[in-house]
């Protein structure tokens, strides 16, 4: 037993008090060591840029398995993506003055009132033929070709050709099905990945305008920001605002992030994402129609990529981020697991190196 003095006189320190004090000190040391070994990566970008897709790919790359419950949820989500996706197309067709063939009118009503599938319930076969017929409808395909005007879901072209497989009684989502599934991110999702000597905490937040007010809650102790931009969004409107351009919105967010006092010392990795969709659409959709100062030829994907690289780099430089080490830029297709595996290996190396230098107080 020991004693210590206070303004109230002598206070006895028992062995239990000493034990608790040692436990508290050990807890603080362990917490400090864990923080030093943990890197926090914040996924930012406008809605539909591919943030949640990157997070799912990270789970596949780092072998963080999807639980049976998660796989079942994705199975149900696939059916929802089919029916909800078509409903988005129906709405767009009204604005475009397009109508499905008369033979398909009853199918439209069926899809508009489609319920969600229940857990472990096979997709109802009553929807198979209507979905197939609607997907083959000429007017509906015309609307999909003009999908940039209404921010139509980009995964319809993946799921609809696979209807036979999806409607099998024993259907279970493949890894690529899970990657292609779309669900709006609401709130904040945190996932931990074990790297060689570090733990990576990846934080995904909703990109829609209504979700951005929640971003500030994630800003503390960020090692790096992974900022995603949809390259194919240069001619697309926002899901939540058809009068706004996706690429312009991304540039506005990027500019505010680069100027933010929160991230003065934070490295930023920029993913110009959805390069596959960008290459497909650029021969038919001239960048000049949306960005008049673009000087490249119509259909020149490389010139288009270089143009947007310069636009984002220039915004970063204006914000004072001229040091090369602070901005890392990659052109990506987030749905391509093999490509992302290579890119993320380089990204993780940069993040861990920066974290080690910060711990050593070298930067």
C-alpha positions in Angstrom: 0.0 0.0 0.0 1.2 3.5 -0.8 0.2 7.1 0.0 -0.1 10.3 -2.0 -1.0 13.8 -1.0 -3.9 16.0 -2.2 -5.5 19.2 -1.1 -7.8 17.1 1.1 -4.9 15.4 2.9 -3.3 12.0 2.6 -5.0 9.5 0.2 -4.1 5.8 0.5 -3.2 4.0 -2.7 -4.2 0.4 -2.5 -2.8 -2.5 -4.5 -6.1 -2.6 -6.4 -5.6 1.0 -7.3 -2.1 0.3 -8.6 -3.4 -2.7 -10.6 -6.1 -0.6 -12.2 -3.6 2.1 -13.0 -1.3 -0.4 -14.7 -4.2 -1.8 -16.7 -5.2 1.7 -17.9 -1.6 2.4 -18.9 -1.4 -0.9 -20.8 -4.7 -0.1 -22.6 -3.4 3.3 -23.7 -0.1 1.8 -24.9 -2.0 -0.9 -26.9 -4.4 1.6 -28.3 -1.5 3.8 -29.4 0.3 0.9 -31.0 -2.8 -0.2 -32.8 -3.4 3.3 -34.2 0.3 3.4 -35.4 -0.3 0.1 -37.2 -3.6 1.1 -38.7 -4.1 3.2 -41.8 -7.4 4.8 -42.5 -8.5 5.2 -46.1 -11.6 7.3 -46.9 -13.5 6.5 -50.1 -15.0 9.7 -51.5 -16.6 10.8 -54.8 -20.0 11.7 -56.2 -22.8 9.1 -56.4 -22.4 6.3 -59.0 -18.6 6.7 -59.2 -17.9 3.1 -58.1 -16.9 3.5 -54.4 -18.9 0.6 -53.1 -17.7 -1.5 -56.0 -14.1 -0.9 -55.0 -14.9 -1.9 -51.4 -16.5 -5.2 -52.6 -13.4 -5.8 -54.8 -11.1 -5.2 -51.8 -13.0 -7.9 -49.9 -12.4 -10.3 -52.8 -8.7 -9.3 -53.2 -8.0 -9.7 -49.4 -10.2 -12.8 -49.0 -12.7 -11.2 -46.6 -15.5 -13.6 -47.5 -19.1 -12.6 -47.9 -21.2 -14.4 -45.3 -24.1 -16.7 -46.4 -26.5 -14.0 -45.2 -24.7 -11.4 -47.3 -24.8 -13.6 -50.4 -28.5 -14.2 -49.9 -29.1 -10.5 -49.6 -27.2 -9.9 -52.9 -29.3 -12.7 -54.5 -32.4 -10.8 -53.6 -30.8 -7.5 -54.7 -30.2 -9.0 -58.2 -33.9 -9.4 -58.7 -34.5 -5.9 -57.4 -31.8 -4.6 -59.8 -33.7 -6.2 -62.7 -37.1 -4.8 -61.9 -36.1 -1.5 -60.4 -33.7 -0.9 -63.2 -36.4 -1.4 -65.8 -38.7 1.0 -63.8 -36.0 3.7 -64.2 -35.9 3.0 -67.9 -39.8 3.3 -68.1 -39.6 6.7 -66.4 -36.9 7.8 -68.8 -38.9 6.6 -71.8 -41.8 8.9 -70.8 -39.4 11.9 -70.8 -37.9 10.8 -74.2 -41.3 10.3 -75.8 -40.7 6.5 -76.3 -43.3 3.7 -75.9 -42.8 0.0 -75.6 -44.5 -2.2 -78.2 -48.2 -2.8 -77.6 -47.5 -6.5 -76.9 -45.3 -5.5 -73.9 -47.7 -3.0 -72.2 -49.0 -5.7 -69.8 -45.4 -6.6 -69.0 -44.7 -3.0 -68.0 -47.5 -3.1 -65.4 -46.3 -6.4 -64.1 -42.8 -5.0 -63.6 -44.0 -1.7 -62.1 -45.8 -3.7 -59.3 -43.1 -6.4 -58.8 -42.5 -7.3 -55.2 -39.2 -8.1 -53.6 -38.3 -11.8 -53.5 -38.3 -13.4 -50.1 -35.3 -15.0 -48.5 -34.4 -18.3 -50.3 -37.3 -17.9 -52.7 -36.3 -18.6 -56.3 -37.0 -15.7 -58.7 -40.7 -16.0 -59.8 -40.9 -17.6 -63.2 -43.9 -15.4 -64.0 -41.3 -12.6 -64.5 -38.9 -14.4 -66.8 -40.7 -14.0 -70.1 -41.9 -10.4 -69.4 -38.3 -9.4 -68.5 -36.9 -11.1 -71.5 -39.5 -9.5 -73.9 -39.0 -6.0 -72.4 -35.2 -6.2 -72.7 -35.6 -7.1 -76.4 -38.1 -4.2 -77.0 -36.7 -1.8 -79.6 -37.9 1.4 -77.9 -36.5 0.3 -74.6 -33.1 -0.4 -76.1 -33.2 3.1 -77.7 -33.8 4.5 -74.2 -30.9 2.5 -72.8 -28.6 3.9 -75.6 -29.6 7.4 -74.3 -29.1 6.3 -70.7 -26.7 9.3 -70.0 -29.8 11.6 -70.2 -31.4 9.9 -67.2 -28.5 8.2 -65.3 -29.8 4.8 -66.0 -28.3 1.8 -64.2 -25.1 0.6 -65.9 -25.5 -3.0 -64.8 -28.6 -3.8 -66.9 -26.4 -4.9 -69.8 -24.7 -7.3 -67.5 -27.7 -9.0 -65.8 -30.3 -9.2 -68.6 -28.2 -11.3 -71.0 -27.8 -13.7 -68.0 -31.6 -14.2 -67.3 -31.5 -17.9 -67.9 -28.8 -18.4 -65.3 -30.4 -16.0 -62.8 -33.8 -17.8 -63.0 -32.4 -21.2 -62.2 -33.9 -22.6 -58.9 -30.4 -23.1 -57.5 -29.1 -19.7 -58.5 -26.4 -18.3 -56.2 -24.7 -15.0 -57.0 -21.1 -15.3 -58.4 -18.4 -12.9 -57.2 -18.9 -10.9 -60.4 -22.7 -10.8 -59.7 -22.0 -9.3 -56.3 -19.5 -6.8 -57.8 -22.2 -5.7 -60.4 -25.0 -5.4 -57.8 -26.1 -1.8 -57.2 -27.5 -0.5 -53.9 -27.4 3.1 -52.8 -24.9 3.6 -49.9 -26.7 5.2 -47.0 -24.7 6.2 -44.0 -21.1 5.0 -43.3 -19.6 1.5 -43.9 -16.3 0.6 -42.3 -14.4 -2.5 -43.4 -11.0 -3.7 -42.0 -8.4 -5.4 -44.2 -5.2 -7.0 -42.9 -2.1 -6.0 -44.9 1.4 -7.3 -44.3 2.3 -5.2 -41.2 -0.6 -2.9 -41.1 -4.4 -2.9 -40.7 -6.3 -0.9 -43.2 -9.6 0.6 -42.2 -11.6 1.5 -45.4 -14.5 3.9 -44.9 -17.2 4.1 -47.6 -19.8 6.9 -47.4 -22.8 7.7 -49.6 -22.0 9.9 -52.6 -25.4 11.4 -53.2 -25.8 15.1 -52.2 -28.1 14.2 -49.3 -25.4 11.9 -47.8 -22.4 14.4 -48.0 -23.2 16.2 -44.8 -22.2 12.9 -43.0 -18.7 13.0 -44.5 -17.2 15.3 -41.9 -17.8 12.5 -39.2 -15.1 10.4 -41.0 -12.4 13.1 -41.5 -10.4 12.5 -38.3 -7.1 10.6 -38.5 -7.3 9.9 -42.2 -4.1 8.5 -43.8 -5.2 8.7 -47.4 -8.3 9.6 -49.5 -9.3 7.4 -52.4 -11.3 9.7 -54.6 -13.3 8.1 -57.4 -14.5 9.8 -60.5 -16.6 8.1 -63.2 -14.9 8.8 -66.5 -18.1 7.8 -68.3 -20.0 10.4 -66.4 -18.7 13.2 -68.6 -22.0 13.2 -70.5 -24.3 11.9 -67.7 -26.6 13.7 -65.3 -26.7 12.9 -61.6 -29.2 10.3 -60.3 -30.6 12.8 -57.9 -30.4 15.8 -60.2 -31.0 15.5 -64.0 -29.9 19.1 -64.5 -26.4 18.5 -63.1 -23.5 16.9 -64.9 -21.7 14.0 -63.1 -18.2 15.1 -64.1 -18.8 18.7 -63.2 -20.1 17.6 -59.8 -17.0 15.4 -59.3 -14.8 18.4 -60.1 -16.6 20.5 -57.6 -16.2 17.9 -54.8 -12.6 17.3 -55.8 -11.8 21.1 -55.6 -13.4 21.3 -52.1 -11.4 18.3 -50.9 -8.1 19.6 -52.2 -8.8 23.0 -50.5 -10.0 21.4 -47.2 -8.0 22.2 -44.1 -8.8 18.7 -42.8 -6.7 17.1 -45.5 -3.7 19.5 -45.8 -1.3 16.7 -44.9 -3.3 13.8 -46.4 -2.3 12.0 -49.5 -5.0 11.7 -52.2 -5.3 8.8 -54.7 -7.5 9.7 -57.7 -9.2 6.9 -59.6 -10.5 7.9 -63.0 -12.9 5.0 -62.9 -15.3 3.2 -65.4 -12.7 3.4 -68.2 -14.4 0.4 -70.0 -17.7 2.3 -70.3 -15.9 5.5 -71.2 -14.2 3.7 -74.2 -17.5 2.2 -75.3 -19.4 5.5 -75.4 -16.8 8.0 -76.6 -17.1 7.2 -80.3 -20.8 8.2 -80.2 -20.8 10.9 -77.5 -18.4 13.8 -78.2 -16.7 15.3 -75.1 -16.9 18.7 -76.8 -20.7 18.7 -76.4 -20.2 18.8 -72.6 -16.7 20.3 -72.3 -16.2 22.8 -75.1 -12.5 23.4 -74.4 -11.7 19.8 -75.1 -9.4 19.9 -78.2 -9.1 16.2 -79.0 -10.7 14.3 -81.8 -14.2 12.7 -81.4 -13.7 9.1 -80.3 -10.1 9.5 -79.1 -10.3 7.8 -75.7 -6.6 8.6 -74.8 -7.1 12.3 -75.6 -10.2 12.2 -73.4 -8.4 10.6 -70.5 -5.5 13.0 -70.8 -7.9 16.0 -70.8 -9.7 14.9 -67.6 -6.3 14.1 -65.9 -5.2 17.6 -66.7 -8.5 19.1 -65.4 -8.2 17.3 -62.0 -4.4 17.9 -61.7 -4.9 21.6 -62.4 -7.5 21.9 -59.7 -5.2 20.2 -57.2 -2.3 22.5 -58.1 -4.5 25.6 -57.6 -5.2 24.3 -54.1 -1.5 24.2 -53.4 -1.1 20.4 -53.9 1.9 20.8 -56.2 4.1 18.2 -54.6 4.0 15.1 -56.7 3.9 12.7 -53.8 0.6 14.1 -52.6 -1.5 13.0 -55.6 -1.5 9.6 -57.1 -3.6 9.0 -60.2 -4.8 5.8 -61.7 -7.2 4.9 -64.6 -9.4 2.0 -63.5 -12.3 -0.3 -64.2 -13.6 -1.1 -60.7 -15.6 -4.1 -61.9 -12.4 -5.7 -63.3 -11.0 -7.7 -60.3 -7.6 -8.6 -62.0 -6.9 -4.9 -62.9 -7.9 -3.6 -59.5 -5.7 -6.2 -57.8 -2.7 -4.8 -59.5 -3.7 -1.1 -58.9 -4.6 -1.7 -55.3 -1.2 -3.4 -54.6 0.5 -0.2 -55.7 -2.0 2.0 -53.8 -1.5 0.0 -50.6 2.2 0.3 -50.9 2.0 4.1 -51.2 -0.4 4.3 -48.2 1.7 2.2 -45.9 4.9 4.0 -46.9 3.4 7.3 -46.1 2.0 6.0 -42.8 5.5 4.7 -41.8 7.1 8.1 -42.6 4.5 9.9 -40.6 5.1 7.6 -37.6 8.8 8.3 -38.0 8.0 12.1 -38.2 9.8 12.4 -41.5 6.8 14.2 -43.2 
